[in-house]
Amino acid sequence: MRATVVLLIIFGSLPYCLSRPWVGVLVFSWISYMNPHRYAWGFVRSFPIALIVALATLVGLVATKDKSSLPKDNALILMGMLWLLFVFTTYFAINQDAAWSHLNQVSKIFLMIYVSVILINDPTKLRYLLLVMALSLGLIGLKGGIWAMLSGGAHRVYGPAGTFVGDNNDLALALNMALPLLLYLSKDESRRWLKLLLKVTFVMSIVAIIFTYSRGGFLALGLVAFLLLIKAKYKSLAVIALGIGFLVAMWIVPAKWGDRMNTIQTYEEDGSAMGRINAWKMAWNLALDRPLTGGGFETFTRQTFRKYAPEPNNVHDAHSNYFEMLGEQGFIGLGIYSLLIASCIIRLRFLKSRIRGNPELQWAQHYPDMLQVSIFAYVIGGAFLGRAYFDMFYQLVGAMVILNRLVAPVAVNSSMPFATKPAKVGLKLAYQPRIGTARG
């Protein structure tokens, strides 16, 4: 039954993907983050639904007139440089077969990010894209949070098996990144049912993060809570809510959760933590030996550990975005990747200053903070988890580029030297989005 429902939705969306390819971007994002086919049974679990939607969207992209050209944006240029570097390092990869397969996967992600920048060209479409991203993960958090509470937190919360968020640590990272989207989107939502859904999924996603038993996820949650607190309008209420939430969490969590978190302080006695440090040293030694190319995708193998690791038989995954990028793409890759992250954080702060006090841009008043906190969640969570190629981060970069393109012309009209081409952005359209109001 589930498989039938998923297939009906996917094939039913294809005409819209062709005629209104921006809808195809939303459907592709829903599949990428929620992975609905993984909750079904039978052949649909491995059916290439994402590929079908992507192809239909690309055909629609060629035919539609409702699209924008790619802006000459520094973030897109840095992403393009990374993409070219990935191709280059794959030619020299140590693990050739796996590297080419991984390059194919990453290339699909990058291609669809660029497609989204072309097709998501007004405030309504951007809001729908962010809603799809937030709720696709938020509903997984809702499911996991309810299950954790019903089971007394006795078991870890996982995402759908065989996906980017299948592992408990991966799910904790993704949910931490989704929390700012869920919270800030709820602030501007006029539909009561959707506003309530966003708030409920926000709360239950916090519960789900706690019960993933992910130590890196718990640290990232602390950072996200702190950033949301200092950015809150009513800080006293936020402190009270945070305190109540902490007390409730301490009341319901089992003792073994506390034992797990206590290993953060005693990492020297934790074999998993020491294995990660061994993997980081291996990545450093590998990058020193191959500074321009690194080892290529999927280089954290027994073969490379034997050659570069202090403990050759202690084989672990990278467990860090930065050491994963260093080991696989070399110092150049790490440099571009770090520059991309830093430029996004700085740009969003700049955008916030341009939006503040401009009545024509109040539809976007929460967007810079929302995207910035989400990227910070990725930055801190990724320090202990090897997800340097996580598609949600790159989609956030794309959303920032889209936001900049929409904000810049209005800033020019308001005598703010920010862009060169004026345009009008509908305030009412952004606050009360309806699918039918967007151009087809």
Protein Blocks (a to p, Z undefined) as FASTA:
>chain_A
ZZmmmmmmmmmmmmmmmmmmmlmmmmmmmmmmnommlmmgcjklmpcfklmmmmmmmmmm
mmpmbdcdddddfklmmmmmmmmmmmmmmmmgfblmlmmmmmmmmmmmmmmmmmmmmmmm
cfklmmmmmmmmmmmmmmmmmmmmmmmmmnoomaccdddehiaklpmklmmmmmmmmmmm
mmmmmmmpmblklmmmmmmmmmmmmmmmmmnopaklmmmmmmmmmmmmmmpmblmlmmmm
mmmmmmmmmmmpcfklmmmmmmmmmmmlpmklmmmmmmmmmmmmmmmmmmmnonoehklc
fklmmmmgmblmlccdfkpaklmmmmmnojmlmmmmmmmmmmmmmmmmmmmmmmgopakl
mmmmmmmmmmmmmmmmmmmmmmmoccfkgfklmmmmmmmmmmmmmmmmmmmmnopafbfb
dcdddfklmmmgcfklpcZZ
